[in-house]
């Protein structure tokens, strides 16, 4: 099975401007993301950006770059432009690996592509992991997903779904056994589904939850969701995130250079 990866890397992030170029252990963040992509075994990896400084940095370390419009609202729209410009076939599979995911394991990237290749009835595939604490379940920053018996998404929400009608949840009581899962924001698309998705207008559910995957469900597209093989680590949205990932990477590199066991799983937001 072959697949492609596009890394959307926007310069104008609101909370952390110039984010793809911020350094982690002496390298720009986009370099780390690109290397995670290479570890997946993809046939082609493309960095998609609207900014010449990111283009220059990426070309310096040998990456393929596609310059895209500065008007795109989402990374998905940016990837659709890349697919059109590069003339990819409608049945090709492309993974959206966000440019702020320097600790995303390559095995997860390969997994989401393999899932889509295996499940022909799916338009999109993505990943999830079990939720371990009540605090995480009730945190609106943690996106939850509910699946059907065949692991296709029924709904994504910032709310605690499914809700425990007979008493809700108690932080003091701890996390009850159940079927709660958090979404991992890594997607694989068939190119024809990507093109269709990018042409659809946002729906009301999407606007309320601020989750663009709800647009796909609203329009009858099918999303396959499997449990991630490896804890995906932490996206970088703030200075605090940057510091946490920097600390973890330094520890990992030190242990690897000393021939010792790799460090624990990458940090993630709670």
C-alpha positions, 0 to 999 in steps of 0.5 A: 500500500502506498500513500502520501503525506502533506504537512500544512505549515501556516506561518500566521498562527494566532497563539504562536506566530511563525510556529513552524520555524520555532526551534526545538533542540536546534532545529525548526519545528517543521524539520521534526514533523518532516522527519516523523513523516519520513519514518512512516514510510510514505511514498511522498511527503510534501510541506504545504505553506503560504510563507516564503520563510517556511518554504526556504527553511524546508528546502534547506533540509531537502523537503519537497514544498508546495506553495499554497494560498494564504486564504485557506481557512483550514489545513484540509483546504491547503492539502486539497490545493496541493492534490490539485496542483500535483495532479494526484489520482482520485483513489490515492490516499493522503495523510494530513500531518499537521505542522505542529505535531513534532512528536507524532510517531511515524507508526501512527501515520502509517496506521491511519493510511493503512486503515483507509486502504483496508476499509474501502467503504470509508472516505476518511480514517482517523485515530483515538485513544481511551480516556483515563480520567474524569478530568480529561472526559470533562475537559472541552479541549479534549475532543471525544468520539463515539463509534459504531459496532464497526468502528465508524464514527457516530459523532465527535464532541467537546462534551462528555459523550456518551453521557452517564444518565444514572449519575453523571461523573464524579472527579472524586469517584474516579473514572468508571469503566466504559467506552469513552475515547478521545480523538487523535487529530490525524486524518487520512483521506481518499483524494476524491473525498478530500476534494468533496470535503473541501467544497462543502460549506461548514454545517451548524454542528461544526460551527457550534463545536468548532470541529470540521470533521462534523462537516463530513458526518453531516454530509454522509461521509464515513470516518473509520476510527481505530485505536492509535498504536502509540501515544501520539504526544502533544501538538504545539500551540503555546509557549508552554507546549513548546517548552514541554516538547523541548524538554522531552526531546532533549531527554530522548536525544540524550538517552539515545546518544548514551545507548540507553532506553528511550524516554517515556511517551511524549508529553500530551495535553491534559 
